[in-house]
Amino acid sequence: MPPPTAADPGRAVPRDADHVIETRGLTKAYRGGQLAVDRLDLAVPRGSVFGFLGPNGSGKTTTIRMLMGLIEPTAGSARVLGRPMPGASRQVLPAVGALIEGPALYGFLSGRDNLRRFDAADPTADPRTRDERVDRALERVGLGAAAGKKARAYSLGMKQRLGLAAALLQPRELLVLDEPTNGLDPQGMREIRTLVRELAADGTTVFLSSHLLDEIEQVCTHAAVMARGRLITQGTVAELSATVLDSGGHGRLAVTTPDPADATRVLKEHGVTDIRVAGDRVTGDLPAPPDGHPAEPADLNAALVRAGVRVRAFGAERASLEDVFVHLTGEGFDVAG
Ligand SMILES: Nc1ncnc2c1ncn2[C@@H]1O[C@H](COP(=O)(O)OP(=O)(O)OP(=O)(O)O)[C@@H](O)[C@H]1O
């Protein structure tokens, strides 16, 4: 039997059912030959909140547009929900909610009427159940009370939530959000982050791009880091910080104690190096055991307690994604431009 092709997307067999997005060598050169995306291999696990991180101009939007079948790649391939894009757009896109470059809203229509228009544009949406769908989506994003207000009176955050409501009119397996908090004030950002967490808890995979490191750290389980069109690294957020800790130090330990001198002695005995004391706070580099794995901080805590050191607070500091970026590219994470 011939293998399934883009012309026969209905029979396409997912290459990896656990990945909702998978790209191989995905490349886009715009006219003039500039490589916006350069041989990208991306694997987005089902159920993840996947952060697509990179400075402005690193190729995030171009990638998303290829994933959504809006532009053709120059080379390589992309599969979304196990099917090839853009070939299987008609089968794939109904299961994907997308918010790219802000929602196109009519200011003179209410939030509810804007959603009715979006719903009416969907040929698969049954008009008899439209109001139900629209109200459910408005409630989902917390706009129930503001549904009758004209969209032009909405704050930017409310507009963005209305765009999300439009993406949620139908049940979705995957949500693709391009810089969903761009331009929002801190309150608006918090609202979107909370919503993303809730949607993920409901089982939707969320793929979101951002140039904000702390945003990715706060909401994402996984991340891919882009620079100049290339994938620098991808994995769980914890794995990414571990890559830096493994090659630099092995993470910093911080102990708050009324017995800093005793704590210093015990930590030294257990291989902690570069110990610094500032008042009741003792910090040091975690030791690297011979097998190369970082020490288990809990063992150090137990050793302190055994030695009679009173421990008020104990923690191991993770490397930030910014550390990861700087470590892997040798550049600062410059969001300007
Ligand atoms: N239509 C286009 N024609 C030519 N070059 C383009 C086009 N769109 C994007 N580029 C270029 O491709 C590169 C990647 O842009 P892209 O918008 O994908 O990056 P991004 O990471 O999404 O950044 P931003 O957050 O600023 O949108 C940039 O150098 C950009 O100038």
The ligand as an SDF file (V2000), in Angstrom:
LIG
                    3D

 31 33  0  0  0  0  0  0  0  0999 V2000
    6.7250   38.7630    5.0180 N   0  0  0  0  0  0  0  0  0  0  0  0
    8.0370   38.8690    5.2570 C   0  0  0  0  0  0  0  0  0  0  0  0
    8.9070   39.1880    4.2720 N   0  0  0  0  0  0  0  0  0  0  0  0
   10.2320   39.2840    4.5000 C   0  0  0  0  0  0  0  0  0  0  0  0
   10.8060   39.0750    5.6960 N   0  0  0  0  0  0  0  0  0  0  0  0
   10.0040   38.7680    6.7280 C   0  0  0  0  0  0  0  0  0  0  0  0
    8.5700   38.6490    6.5690 C   0  0  0  0  0  0  0  0  0  0  0  0
    8.0470   38.3120    7.7760 N   0  0  0  0  0  0  0  0  0  0  0  0
    9.0870   38.2320    8.6420 C   0  0  0  0  0  0  0  0  0  0  0  0
   10.2600   38.5000    8.0270 N   0  0  0  0  0  0  0  0  0  0  0  0
   11.6070   38.4680    8.6420 C   0  0  0  0  0  0  0  0  0  0  0  0
   11.8470   37.1520    9.1180 O   0  0  0  0  0  0  0  0  0  0  0  0
   12.4890   37.1700   10.3740 C   0  0  0  0  0  0  0  0  0  0  0  0
   11.6470   36.4170   11.4030 C   0  0  0  0  0  0  0  0  0  0  0  0
   10.4510   37.1440   11.6560 O   0  0  0  0  0  0  0  0  0  0  0  0
    9.2610   36.6470   12.5680 P   0  0  0  0  0  0  0  0  0  0  0  0
    8.1750   37.6630   12.5120 O   0  0  0  0  0  0  0  0  0  0  0  0
    8.9250   35.2550   12.2090 O   0  0  0  0  0  0  0  0  0  0  0  0
    9.9430   36.6540   13.9970 O   0  0  0  0  0  0  0  0  0  0  0  0
    9.2900   36.6700   15.4370 P   0  0  0  0  0  0  0  0  0  0  0  0
   10.1930   35.8510   16.2770 O   0  0  0  0  0  0  0  0  0  0  0  0
    7.8660   36.2800   15.3590 O   0  0  0  0  0  0  0  0  0  0  0  0
    9.4270   38.1730   15.8500 O   0  0  0  0  0  0  0  0  0  0  0  0
    8.3170   39.2130   16.3040 P   0  0  0  0  0  0  0  0  0  0  0  0
    8.0250   38.8490   17.7130 O   0  0  0  0  0  0  0  0  0  0  0  0
    9.0190   40.5230   16.1480 O   0  0  0  0  0  0  0  0  0  0  0  0
    7.1670   39.0270   15.3520 O   0  0  0  0  0  0  0  0  0  0  0  0
   12.7010   38.6300   10.7210 C   0  0  0  0  0  0  0  0  0  0  0  0
   14.0160   38.9810   10.3510 O   0  0  0  0  0  0  0  0  0  0  0  0
   11.6970   39.3530    9.8730 C   0  0  0  0  0  0  0  0  0  0  0  0
   12.1460   40.6460    9.5300 O   0  0  0  0  0  0  0  0  0  0  0  0
  1  2  1  0
  2  3  1  0
  2  7  2  0
  3  4  2  0
  4  5  1  0
  5  6  2  0
  6  7  1  0
  6 10  1  0
  7  8  1  0
  8  9  2  0
  9 10  1  0
 10 11  1  0
 11 12  1  0
 11 30  1  0
 12 13  1  0
 13 14  1  0
 13 28  1  0
 14 15  1  0
 15 16  1  0
 16 17  2  0
 16 18  1  0
 16 19  1  0
 19 20  1  0
 20 21  2  0
 20 22  1  0
 20 23  1  0
 23 24  1  0
 24 25  2  0
 24 26  1  0
 24 27  1  0
 28 29  1  0
 28 30  1  0
 30 31  1  0
M  END
$$$$
